[in-house]
Amino acid sequence: MCIIQLVRWGIEIAEKELIMTEIMREIEKQAKLLSAEERELLAERLLATVSGAPLSAIDLAWLEEAERRYWLWKEGRTKGIAAERALEDIRRELCR
């Protein structure tokens, strides 16, 4: 590759990064308008995509179930149980 091609390639990358930065700034601005809980859920979904591997149907189903349960708890439509008790229940079930 000659110097001119490298420079052109570098300029193209810089232009794409500039555009992406503008898009990211707008997304960040919009995300800050969300509630703390919504930002947390959005962050979790975004982090799940970082590995590069798409979520399986099972992973998506569990994510949706976790969100459903969280919102039921948040709205006071269900009660949570202490982690210690939940783990005791699980151990008891596994030891049967």
Secondary structure, 3 states (H helix, E strand, C coil): CCHHHHHHHHHHHHHHHHHHHHHHHHHHHHHCCCCHHHHHHHHHHHHHCCCCCCCCHHHHHHHHHHHHHHHHHHCCCCCCCCHHHHHHHHHHHHCC
